[in-house]
Amino acid sequence: MEAQKNKYDLILDSLQKLLENRKLQTISVSEIAQTAGIGKGSIYYYFPSKDAILEALVERNYEKPLTTAKNLSSQTEIPPFTRMAMIFQACRNASTEYLKSGEENGVGAPEKALLHQKYMSHLISEFKPVLAEIIQQGIDAGEIHFDRPEVLAEIVLIVLTVKMDNTIVPSSREEIEETIAGLVSLVEKGTDNPPGSLNFLMA
Protein backbone atom coordinates (compact mmCIF):
# COMPACT_ATOMS: atom_id res chain seq x y z
CA MET A 1 0.00 0.00 0.00
CA GLU A 2 2.83 2.40 0.90
CA ALA A 3 4.56 1.67 -2.43
CA GLN A 4 1.34 2.51 -4.28
CA LYS A 5 0.99 5.79 -2.39
CA ASN A 6 4.60 6.70 -3.15
CA LYS A 7 4.10 6.03 -6.86
CA TYR A 8 0.90 8.09 -6.88
CA ASP A 9 2.72 11.05 -5.33
CA LEU A 10 5.70 10.52 -7.64
CA ILE A 11 3.42 10.97 -10.66
CA LEU A 12 2.05 14.22 -9.21
CA ASP A 13 5.56 15.44 -8.36
CA SER A 14 6.68 14.71 -11.91
CA LEU A 15 3.87 16.73 -13.50
CA GLN A 16 4.55 19.64 -11.16
CA LYS A 17 8.26 19.51 -12.07
CA LEU A 18 7.50 19.50 -15.81
CA LEU A 19 5.14 22.46 -15.39
CA GLU A 20 8.03 24.57 -14.13
CA ASN A 21 9.35 24.97 -17.68
CA ARG A 22 6.66 23.62 -19.98
CA LYS A 23 3.09 24.33 -21.03
CA LEU A 24 0.59 21.69 -20.02
CA GLN A 25 -0.53 21.00 -23.59
CA THR A 26 3.05 20.13 -24.61
CA ILE A 27 3.48 17.56 -21.83
CA SER A 28 2.57 13.98 -22.67
CA VAL A 29 1.67 11.13 -20.34
CA SER A 30 4.80 9.36 -21.61
CA GLU A 31 6.95 12.28 -20.45
CA ILE A 32 5.31 12.27 -17.04
CA ALA A 33 6.05 8.55 -16.76
CA GLN A 34 9.65 9.07 -17.94
CA THR A 35 10.20 11.86 -15.40
CA ALA A 36 8.74 9.65 -12.68
CA GLY A 37 10.94 6.73 -13.76
CA ILE A 38 7.98 4.39 -14.23
CA GLY A 39 6.22 2.74 -17.15
CA LYS A 40 3.46 4.57 -19.00
CA GLY A 41 1.04 1.79 -18.10
CA SER A 42 1.57 2.56 -14.43
CA ILE A 43 0.21 6.07 -15.00
CA TYR A 44 -3.10 4.70 -16.26
CA TYR A 45 -3.36 2.41 -13.26
CA TYR A 46 -3.75 5.54 -11.12
CA PHE A 47 -5.16 8.12 -13.55
CA PRO A 48 -7.38 7.89 -16.65
CA SER A 49 -5.88 11.00 -18.26
CA LYS A 50 -3.40 13.86 -17.97
CA ASP A 51 -6.23 16.15 -16.85
CA ALA A 52 -6.97 13.75 -14.00
CA ILE A 53 -3.34 14.02 -12.87
CA LEU A 54 -3.65 17.81 -12.87
CA GLU A 55 -6.88 17.66 -10.84
CA ALA A 56 -5.18 15.39 -8.30
CA LEU A 57 -2.20 17.74 -8.10
CA VAL A 58 -4.48 20.66 -7.24
CA GLU A 59 -6.35 18.57 -4.69
CA ARG A 60 -3.15 17.41 -2.99
CA ASN A 61 -1.79 20.93 -2.67
CA TYR A 62 -4.84 22.07 -0.65
CA GLU A 63 -5.72 18.82 1.09
CA LYS A 64 -5.06 19.89 4.69
CA PRO A 65 -7.45 22.89 4.97
CA LEU A 66 -10.13 21.01 3.05
CA THR A 67 -9.85 17.99 5.33
CA THR A 68 -10.16 20.29 8.34
CA ALA A 69 -13.31 21.82 6.88
CA LYS A 70 -14.90 18.46 6.14
CA ASN A 71 -14.23 17.22 9.66
CA LEU A 72 -16.05 20.22 11.10
CA SER A 73 -19.37 19.34 9.53
CA SER A 74 -19.88 16.37 11.87
CA GLN A 75 -19.00 18.22 15.08
CA THR A 76 -22.55 19.21 15.97
CA GLU A 77 -21.59 20.10 19.54
CA ILE A 78 -19.96 23.24 18.09
CA PRO A 79 -22.51 25.97 17.22
CA PRO A 80 -23.16 26.34 13.45
CA PHE A 81 -21.86 29.90 13.19
CA THR A 82 -18.66 28.97 15.03
CA ARG A 83 -18.10 26.15 12.57
CA MET A 84 -18.81 28.54 9.70
CA ALA A 85 -16.12 30.86 11.05
CA MET A 86 -13.71 27.92 11.15
CA ILE A 87 -14.64 27.06 7.56
CA PHE A 88 -13.89 30.62 6.48
CA GLN A 89 -10.53 30.44 8.25
CA ALA A 90 -9.78 27.19 6.42
CA CYS A 91 -10.71 28.97 3.20
CA ARG A 92 -8.22 31.72 4.06
CA ASN A 93 -5.55 29.11 4.80
CA ALA A 94 -6.16 27.38 1.48
CA SER A 95 -5.81 30.66 -0.41
CA THR A 96 -2.63 31.52 1.48
CA GLU A 97 -1.15 28.10 0.68
CA TYR A 98 -2.09 28.47 -2.96
CA LEU A 99 -0.47 31.88 -3.32
CA LYS A 100 2.64 30.70 -1.46
CA SER A 101 3.02 27.62 -3.65
CA GLY A 102 2.61 29.74 -6.78
CA GLU A 103 5.54 31.89 -5.72
CA GLU A 104 7.75 28.93 -4.87
CA ASN A 105 7.20 26.34 -7.58
CA GLY A 106 8.29 28.41 -10.57
CA VAL A 107 5.31 27.48 -12.75
CA GLY A 108 4.99 29.67 -15.86
CA ALA A 109 2.23 32.27 -16.20
CA PRO A 110 -0.11 30.29 -18.53
CA GLU A 111 0.17 27.17 -16.40
CA LYS A 112 -0.25 29.22 -13.23
CA ALA A 113 -3.49 30.62 -14.65
CA LEU A 114 -4.72 27.12 -15.48
CA LEU A 115 -3.82 25.79 -12.05
CA HIS A 116 -5.51 28.82 -10.52
CA GLN A 117 -8.75 28.08 -12.35
CA LYS A 118 -8.61 24.45 -11.23
CA TYR A 119 -7.85 25.55 -7.68
CA MET A 120 -10.80 27.96 -7.49
CA SER A 121 -13.19 25.36 -8.87
CA HIS A 122 -11.90 22.69 -6.51
CA LEU A 123 -12.04 24.92 -3.45
CA ILE A 124 -15.64 26.01 -4.04
CA SER A 125 -16.91 22.55 -5.00
CA GLU A 126 -15.28 20.91 -1.97
CA PHE A 127 -16.32 23.52 0.59
CA LYS A 128 -19.89 23.97 -0.68
CA PRO A 129 -21.48 20.72 0.57
CA VAL A 130 -19.69 21.06 3.92
CA LEU A 131 -20.87 24.61 4.47
CA ALA A 132 -24.37 23.80 3.20
CA GLU A 133 -24.62 20.93 5.70
CA ILE A 134 -23.61 23.21 8.57
CA ILE A 135 -26.15 25.83 7.47
CA GLN A 136 -28.85 23.13 7.28
CA GLN A 137 -27.99 22.00 10.81
CA GLY A 138 -28.39 25.62 11.93
CA ILE A 139 -31.77 25.77 10.19
CA ASP A 140 -32.89 22.55 11.88
CA ALA A 141 -31.81 23.97 15.26
CA GLY A 142 -33.71 27.21 14.65
CA GLU A 143 -30.51 29.29 14.73
CA ILE A 144 -30.52 30.11 11.01
CA HIS A 145 -33.60 31.17 9.06
CA PHE A 146 -33.00 30.48 5.38
CA ASP A 147 -34.60 27.95 3.07
CA ARG A 148 -31.79 27.41 0.51
CA PRO A 149 -28.60 26.36 2.33
CA GLU A 150 -26.71 25.28 -0.82
CA VAL A 151 -27.36 28.61 -2.53
CA LEU A 152 -26.21 30.57 0.54
CA ALA A 153 -23.11 28.39 0.82
CA GLU A 154 -22.18 28.92 -2.83
CA ILE A 155 -22.69 32.70 -2.71
CA VAL A 156 -20.56 33.03 0.42
CA LEU A 157 -17.78 30.82 -0.95
CA ILE A 158 -17.59 32.59 -4.30
CA VAL A 159 -17.23 35.98 -2.64
CA LEU A 160 -14.74 34.73 -0.05
CA THR A 161 -12.62 32.82 -2.53
CA VAL A 162 -12.39 35.68 -5.01
CA LYS A 163 -11.66 38.33 -2.38
CA MET A 164 -9.26 36.31 -0.26
CA ASP A 165 -7.40 35.03 -3.29
CA ASN A 166 -7.14 38.65 -4.52
CA THR A 167 -5.78 37.86 -8.00
CA ILE A 168 -8.93 37.88 -10.14
CA VAL A 169 -10.06 41.31 -8.94
CA PRO A 170 -7.02 42.82 -7.17
CA SER A 171 -8.18 45.02 -4.27
CA SER A 172 -6.67 46.95 -1.40
CA ARG A 173 -6.98 45.59 2.13
CA GLU A 174 -9.64 48.20 2.85
CA GLU A 175 -11.68 47.19 -0.21
CA ILE A 176 -11.48 43.53 0.74
CA GLU A 177 -12.61 44.28 4.30
CA GLU A 178 -15.48 46.41 2.98
CA THR A 179 -16.68 43.64 0.65
CA ILE A 180 -16.50 41.01 3.37
CA ALA A 181 -18.31 43.33 5.80
CA GLY A 182 -21.05 43.68 3.19
CA LEU A 183 -21.21 39.90 2.86
CA VAL A 184 -21.57 39.52 6.62
CA SER A 185 -24.40 42.09 6.61
CA LEU A 186 -26.21 40.20 3.86
CA VAL A 187 -25.81 36.89 5.72
CA GLU A 188 -27.17 38.50 8.89
CA LYS A 189 -30.24 39.84 7.07
CA GLY A 190 -30.77 36.62 5.15
CA THR A 191 -30.62 34.48 8.28
CA ASP A 192 -32.61 36.85 10.54
CA ASN A 193 -29.69 37.65 12.82
CA PRO A 194 -29.28 41.15 14.31
CA PRO A 195 -26.77 43.57 12.72
CA GLY A 196 -23.23 43.02 13.98
CA SER A 197 -23.98 39.61 15.49
CA LEU A 198 -21.95 37.71 12.88
CA ASN A 199 -18.93 40.00 12.58
CA PHE A 200 -16.84 37.33 14.31
CA LEU A 201 -17.26 35.14 11.20
CA MET A 202 -14.66 37.21 9.39
CA ALA A 203 -12.33 37.86 12.34
C-alpha atoms as a printed R data frame, in Angstrom:
    type eleno elety resid chain resno       x      y       z
1   ATOM     1    CA   MET     A     1   0.000  0.000   0.000
2   ATOM     2    CA   GLU     A     2   2.835  2.398   0.898
3   ATOM     3    CA   ALA     A     3   4.565  1.669  -2.426
4   ATOM     4    CA   GLN     A     4   1.338  2.508  -4.277
5   ATOM     5    CA   LYS     A     5   0.992  5.787  -2.386
6   ATOM     6    CA   ASN     A     6   4.598  6.705  -3.149
7   ATOM     7    CA   LYS     A     7   4.105  6.030  -6.857
8   ATOM     8    CA   TYR     A     8   0.901  8.090  -6.876
9   ATOM     9    CA   ASP     A     9   2.722 11.052  -5.333
10  ATOM    10    CA   LEU     A    10   5.696 10.518  -7.642
11  ATOM    11    CA   ILE     A    11   3.422 10.970 -10.658
12  ATOM    12    CA   LEU     A    12   2.054 14.221  -9.209
13  ATOM    13    CA   ASP     A    13   5.560 15.438  -8.364
14  ATOM    14    CA   SER     A    14   6.676 14.713 -11.915
15  ATOM    15    CA   LEU     A    15   3.874 16.732 -13.502
16  ATOM    16    CA   GLN     A    16   4.554 19.637 -11.156
17  ATOM    17    CA   LYS     A    17   8.260 19.510 -12.072
18  ATOM    18    CA   LEU     A    18   7.498 19.502 -15.807
19  ATOM    19    CA   LEU     A    19   5.137 22.463 -15.387
20  ATOM    20    CA   GLU     A    20   8.030 24.569 -14.132
21  ATOM    21    CA   ASN     A    21   9.353 24.965 -17.684
22  ATOM    22    CA   ARG     A    22   6.659 23.616 -19.979
23  ATOM    23    CA   LYS     A    23   3.094 24.334 -21.026
24  ATOM    24    CA   LEU     A    24   0.593 21.686 -20.023
25  ATOM    25    CA   GLN     A    25  -0.529 21.004 -23.592
26  ATOM    26    CA   THR     A    26   3.050 20.125 -24.615
27  ATOM    27    CA   ILE     A    27   3.480 17.564 -21.830
28  ATOM    28    CA   SER     A    28   2.572 13.978 -22.668
29  ATOM    29    CA   VAL     A    29   1.667 11.133 -20.337
30  ATOM    30    CA   SER     A    30   4.798  9.363 -21.607
31  ATOM    31    CA   GLU     A    31   6.953 12.280 -20.453
32  ATOM    32    CA   ILE     A    32   5.310 12.273 -17.043
33  ATOM    33    CA   ALA     A    33   6.054  8.551 -16.764
34  ATOM    34    CA   GLN     A    34   9.649  9.070 -17.935
35  ATOM    35    CA   THR     A    35  10.198 11.863 -15.401
36  ATOM    36    CA   ALA     A    36   8.740  9.649 -12.681
37  ATOM    37    CA   GLY     A    37  10.936  6.734 -13.762
38  ATOM    38    CA   ILE     A    38   7.982  4.385 -14.231
39  ATOM    39    CA   GLY     A    39   6.224  2.738 -17.150
40  ATOM    40    CA   LYS     A    40   3.456  4.571 -19.002
41  ATOM    41    CA   GLY     A    41   1.036  1.790 -18.098
42  ATOM    42    CA   SER     A    42   1.568  2.563 -14.425
43  ATOM    43    CA   ILE     A    43   0.210  6.066 -15.000
44  ATOM    44    CA   TYR     A    44  -3.103  4.696 -16.261
45  ATOM    45    CA   TYR     A    45  -3.360  2.413 -13.260
46  ATOM    46    CA   TYR     A    46  -3.753  5.541 -11.122
47  ATOM    47    CA   PHE     A    47  -5.157  8.125 -13.548
48  ATOM    48    CA   PRO     A    48  -7.384  7.887 -16.645
49  ATOM    49    CA   SER     A    49  -5.882 11.001 -18.263
50  ATOM    50    CA   LYS     A    50  -3.405 13.857 -17.971
51  ATOM    51    CA   ASP     A    51  -6.228 16.154 -16.853
52  ATOM    52    CA   ALA     A    52  -6.970 13.751 -14.005
53  ATOM    53    CA   ILE     A    53  -3.345 14.024 -12.871
54  ATOM    54    CA   LEU     A    54  -3.654 17.809 -12.868
55  ATOM    55    CA   GLU     A    55  -6.876 17.659 -10.842
56  ATOM    56    CA   ALA     A    56  -5.177 15.388  -8.298
57  ATOM    57    CA   LEU     A    57  -2.198 17.739  -8.099
58  ATOM    58    CA   VAL     A    58  -4.475 20.659  -7.244
59  ATOM    59    CA   GLU     A    59  -6.354 18.569  -4.690
60  ATOM    60    CA   ARG     A    60  -3.154 17.408  -2.994
61  ATOM    61    CA   ASN     A    61  -1.793 20.926  -2.667
62  ATOM    62    CA   TYR     A    62  -4.835 22.069  -0.650
63  ATOM    63    CA   GLU     A    63  -5.718 18.819   1.093
64  ATOM    64    CA   LYS     A    64  -5.063 19.889   4.686
65  ATOM    65    CA   PRO     A    65  -7.446 22.886   4.972
66  ATOM    66    CA   LEU     A    66 -10.128 21.012   3.045
67  ATOM    67    CA   THR     A    67  -9.852 17.985   5.328
68  ATOM    68    CA   THR     A    68 -10.156 20.287   8.342
69  ATOM    69    CA   ALA     A    69 -13.310 21.817   6.878
70  ATOM    70    CA   LYS     A    70 -14.904 18.456   6.138
71  ATOM    71    CA   ASN     A    71 -14.231 17.216   9.663
72  ATOM    72    CA   LEU     A    72 -16.046 20.225  11.105
73  ATOM    73    CA   SER     A    73 -19.375 19.341   9.526
74  ATOM    74    CA   SER     A    74 -19.883 16.368  11.867
75  ATOM    75    CA   GLN     A    75 -19.000 18.217  15.077
76  ATOM    76    CA   THR     A    76 -22.548 19.205  15.969
77  ATOM    77    CA   GLU     A    77 -21.587 20.104  19.544
78  ATOM    78    CA   ILE     A    78 -19.955 23.239  18.088
79  ATOM    79    CA   PRO     A    79 -22.510 25.975  17.222
80  ATOM    80    CA   PRO     A    80 -23.160 26.343  13.451
81  ATOM    81    CA   PHE     A    81 -21.857 29.905  13.188
82  ATOM    82    CA   THR     A    82 -18.659 28.969  15.033
83  ATOM    83    CA   ARG     A    83 -18.101 26.147  12.572
84  ATOM    84    CA   MET     A    84 -18.812 28.535   9.699
85  ATOM    85    CA   ALA     A    85 -16.121 30.861  11.048
86  ATOM    86    CA   MET     A    86 -13.712 27.917  11.146
87  ATOM    87    CA   ILE     A    87 -14.642 27.057   7.557
88  ATOM    88    CA   PHE     A    88 -13.892 30.618   6.482
89  ATOM    89    CA   GLN     A    89 -10.527 30.444   8.246
90  ATOM    90    CA   ALA     A    90  -9.784 27.191   6.419
91  ATOM    91    CA   CYS     A    91 -10.705 28.974   3.199
92  ATOM    92    CA   ARG     A    92  -8.220 31.722   4.060
93  ATOM    93    CA   ASN     A    93  -5.550 29.109   4.799
94  ATOM    94    CA   ALA     A    94  -6.162 27.381   1.485
95  ATOM    95    CA   SER     A    95  -5.812 30.659  -0.405
96  ATOM    96    CA   THR     A    96  -2.635 31.515   1.484
97  ATOM    97    CA   GLU     A    97  -1.149 28.105   0.685
98  ATOM    98    CA   TYR     A    98  -2.085 28.465  -2.963
99  ATOM    99    CA   LEU     A    99  -0.469 31.885  -3.323
100 ATOM   100    CA   LYS     A   100   2.636 30.699  -1.461
101 ATOM   101    CA   SER     A   101   3.025 27.619  -3.648
102 ATOM   102    CA   GLY     A   102   2.607 29.740  -6.780
103 ATOM   103    CA   GLU     A   103   5.538 31.891  -5.721
104 ATOM   104    CA   GLU     A   104   7.752 28.933  -4.867
105 ATOM   105    CA   ASN     A   105   7.199 26.336  -7.578
106 ATOM   106    CA   GLY     A   106   8.293 28.413 -10.567
107 ATOM   107    CA   VAL     A   107   5.314 27.484 -12.746
108 ATOM   108    CA   GLY     A   108   4.989 29.674 -15.860
109 ATOM   109    CA   ALA     A   109   2.229 32.270 -16.201
110 ATOM   110    CA   PRO     A   110  -0.111 30.291 -18.534
111 ATOM   111    CA   GLU     A   111   0.173 27.173 -16.399
112 ATOM   112    CA   LYS     A   112  -0.246 29.221 -13.229
113 ATOM   113    CA   ALA     A   113  -3.493 30.619 -14.648
114 ATOM   114    CA   LEU     A   114  -4.718 27.116 -15.482
115 ATOM   115    CA   LEU     A   115  -3.815 25.791 -12.048
116 ATOM   116    CA   HIS     A   116  -5.508 28.819 -10.521
117 ATOM   117    CA   GLN     A   117  -8.753 28.082 -12.349
118 ATOM   118    CA   LYS     A   118  -8.614 24.452 -11.232
119 ATOM   119    CA   TYR     A   119  -7.850 25.551  -7.676
120 ATOM   120    CA   MET     A   120 -10.802 27.963  -7.494
121 ATOM   121    CA   SER     A   121 -13.192 25.363  -8.872
122 ATOM   122    CA   HIS     A   122 -11.904 22.691  -6.507
123 ATOM   123    CA   LEU     A   123 -12.040 24.916  -3.451
124 ATOM   124    CA   ILE     A   124 -15.639 26.010  -4.042
125 ATOM   125    CA   SER     A   125 -16.908 22.551  -4.999
126 ATOM   126    CA   GLU     A   126 -15.278 20.912  -1.974
127 ATOM   127    CA   PHE     A   127 -16.321 23.519   0.595
128 ATOM   128    CA   LYS     A   128 -19.893 23.974  -0.680
129 ATOM   129    CA   PRO     A   129 -21.481 20.723   0.574
130 ATOM   130    CA   VAL     A   130 -19.687 21.055   3.922
131 ATOM   131    CA   LEU     A   131 -20.868 24.611   4.470
132 ATOM   132    CA   ALA     A   132 -24.372 23.802   3.205
133 ATOM   133    CA   GLU     A   133 -24.621 20.933   5.702
134 ATOM   134    CA   ILE     A   134 -23.614 23.213   8.574
135 ATOM   135    CA   ILE     A   135 -26.154 25.827   7.469
136 ATOM   136    CA   GLN     A   136 -28.847 23.132   7.281
137 ATOM   137    CA   GLN     A   137 -27.995 22.002  10.806
138 ATOM   138    CA   GLY     A   138 -28.387 25.622  11.934
139 ATOM   139    CA   ILE     A   139 -31.768 25.773  10.188
140 ATOM   140    CA   ASP     A   140 -32.887 22.554  11.883
141 ATOM   141    CA   ALA     A   141 -31.810 23.969  15.260
142 ATOM   142    CA   GLY     A   142 -33.708 27.205  14.654
143 ATOM   143    CA   GLU     A   143 -30.514 29.289  14.730
144 ATOM   144    CA   ILE     A   144 -30.523 30.111  11.013
145 ATOM   145    CA   HIS     A   145 -33.599 31.168   9.058
146 ATOM   146    CA   PHE     A   146 -32.996 30.484   5.375
147 ATOM   147    CA   ASP     A   147 -34.595 27.949   3.074
148 ATOM   148    CA   ARG     A   148 -31.791 27.408   0.511
149 ATOM   149    CA   PRO     A   149 -28.601 26.363   2.329
150 ATOM   150    CA   GLU     A   150 -26.706 25.282  -0.816
151 ATOM   151    CA   VAL     A   151 -27.364 28.609  -2.528
152 ATOM   152    CA   LEU     A   152 -26.211 30.570   0.535
153 ATOM   153    CA   ALA     A   153 -23.109 28.388   0.819
154 ATOM   154    CA   GLU     A   154 -22.183 28.924  -2.826
155 ATOM   155    CA   ILE     A   155 -22.687 32.705  -2.708
156 ATOM   156    CA   VAL     A   156 -20.562 33.026   0.422
157 ATOM   157    CA   LEU     A   157 -17.783 30.825  -0.946
158 ATOM   158    CA   ILE     A   158 -17.590 32.585  -4.301
159 ATOM   159    CA   VAL     A   159 -17.232 35.978  -2.638
160 ATOM   160    CA   LEU     A   160 -14.745 34.726  -0.050
161 ATOM   161    CA   THR     A   161 -12.621 32.818  -2.528
162 ATOM   162    CA   VAL     A   162 -12.393 35.684  -5.012
163 ATOM   163    CA   LYS     A   163 -11.662 38.325  -2.383
164 ATOM   164    CA   MET     A   164  -9.262 36.311  -0.257
165 ATOM   165    CA   ASP     A   165  -7.403 35.034  -3.293
166 ATOM   166    CA   ASN     A   166  -7.142 38.650  -4.525
167 ATOM   167    CA   THR     A   167  -5.778 37.862  -7.997
168 ATOM   168    CA   ILE     A   168  -8.928 37.881 -10.144
169 ATOM   169    CA   VAL     A   169 -10.063 41.308  -8.938
170 ATOM   170    CA   PRO     A   170  -7.024 42.822  -7.168
171 ATOM   171    CA   SER     A   171  -8.179 45.016  -4.269
172 ATOM   172    CA   SER     A   172  -6.674 46.949  -1.396
173 ATOM   173    CA   ARG     A   173  -6.982 45.594   2.134
174 ATOM   174    CA   GLU     A   174  -9.640 48.203   2.852
175 ATOM   175    CA   GLU     A   175 -11.678 47.194  -0.212
176 ATOM   176    CA   ILE     A   176 -11.485 43.529   0.741
177 ATOM   177    CA   GLU     A   177 -12.611 44.284   4.299
178 ATOM   178    CA   GLU     A   178 -15.484 46.413   2.982
179 ATOM   179    CA   THR     A   179 -16.678 43.637   0.649
180 ATOM   180    CA   ILE     A   180 -16.502 41.009   3.372
181 ATOM   181    CA   ALA     A   181 -18.310 43.326   5.800
182 ATOM   182    CA   GLY     A   182 -21.048 43.679   3.186
183 ATOM   183    CA   LEU     A   183 -21.211 39.901   2.860
184 ATOM   184    CA   VAL     A   184 -21.574 39.522   6.623
185 ATOM   185    CA   SER     A   185 -24.398 42.090   6.611
186 ATOM   186    CA   LEU     A   186 -26.212 40.195   3.863
187 ATOM   187    CA   VAL     A   187 -25.815 36.889   5.716
188 ATOM   188    CA   GLU     A   188 -27.168 38.504   8.892
189 ATOM   189    CA   LYS     A   189 -30.238 39.839   7.075
190 ATOM   190    CA   GLY     A   190 -30.769 36.618   5.146
191 ATOM   191    CA   THR     A   191 -30.621 34.481   8.278
192 ATOM   192    CA   ASP     A   192 -32.606 36.845  10.536
193 ATOM   193    CA   ASN     A   193 -29.690 37.648  12.822
194 ATOM   194    CA   PRO     A   194 -29.283 41.149  14.310
195 ATOM   195    CA   PRO     A   195 -26.768 43.571  12.719
196 ATOM   196    CA   GLY     A   196 -23.228 43.024  13.982
197 ATOM   197    CA   SER     A   197 -23.984 39.609  15.485
198 ATOM   198    CA   LEU     A   198 -21.952 37.712  12.878
199 ATOM   199    CA   ASN     A   199 -18.928 39.996  12.582
200 ATOM   200    CA   PHE     A   200 -16.842 37.330  14.309
201 ATOM   201    CA   LEU     A   201 -17.260 35.140  11.203
202 ATOM   202    CA   MET     A   202 -14.655 37.210   9.390
203 ATOM   203    CA   ALA     A   203 -12.329 37.861  12.342
